[in-house]
Amino acid sequence: ALDLLREELAELRRQVPGLAGREELVRLLDIQAERIVALERERNAALWRAERESLRAREAAAGPGTVAILSADLVAALPDEAQLTEALAAADLVLCQTGCLSH
């Protein structure tokens, strides 16, 4: 039974020209997508660190009593719901494209 399945699989692979190449492209795309996500995380962490350091420097320079105002600036810099929704839609598209051979 297992031999029959192997023969059927081999026949199906022969019927689809370029399948091995497409499978390799999908594998490479998955690797690239993972790398992009890792780089974006690093970039975001660096941006947050820089913003936090900037906030601390502004707080130190401004003196006591300004912390609430400067913290509000930091909150205002956060992405809004529309930006988050757009980012999630883009992430869904990337996941779909890396998971689907049809794209």
N, C-alpha and C positions, 0 to 999 in steps of 0.2 A: 504494500500500500504506500509506504514511504517512497519507494523507488518510482512509483507512478506519479506521485505528487512532484517529485524532483524533475521528472521528465516533462511534466506539464508546465512547470515553472520555467524550465529551460526553453521550451517551445514558445511560451508567452514572451519571454525576453527576446527571442529571435524575431518575433513578430513586431516588436516595438523598436524601431531603429533609434539609436542614440540614447536609449534608456540609461545605460551605465553612465554616460556623460552627464545626463540630467540629474541622476542621483548624486553624482560628485558635486555638481553645481549647487544642489540643495544643501549638501553637507558643508560646503565652503560658505554659503550664504548664512547658514546657522552660526558658523564660527564668527563671521563678520558681524552679525547682529549681536551676538554676545559681547564682542569687543566694543561695539558702539555703545551698548548699555553700560559697560564698565567705564568707558571713557566719559560718558555723560555723568555718571555718578561721581567720578573723580572731579570733573569740572564743577558740578553743582556743589560738592563739598568745599572746593577751593573758593567758589564764589561766596558761600555762606561764611567761611572763615574770614575772608576779606571784609565782608559786610559787618561781621561781628567785631573785628578789630577796628574797623572804621567807626563803628558805633561807640566802642569803648574809648577810642581816642577823642571823639566829639564830646562824650560825656565828661571825660577828664578835663578837656579844655574849657568846657562850659561851666563846670562846677556843679555843686549840689542844686537840686530843685529842677533840673532839666531832664532827668532820667525818663520821666513819663512822656515827655514830648518826643524825645529821641527814640524811645521804644515804639511809640506810635508810628514814627517814620519807618521803622523796621517792619512793623505789621503791614503798613501800606505798600511795602515793596514785595509782599508775598503775592503769588499769582492769584488771580480771581477765578471764579468758578468757570467762566467761559474758556480761560486759558487752560485750566486743568482738563476740561472736557475735550478741548482740541488735542491736547497732548495724549490723552487716553485713546482718542480715536486714531491718532497716528500710530500709537503703540499697537492697537488692535490690528491695523493694516499690516504692520511689519510682521506680527505674529502670524497673520493669515498668509502672507506671502511666503514666509519661510516654512510654513507647514503644508502648503498646498503646492503640488506639482503643476497644477493647472494654471497658475499665475505666471 
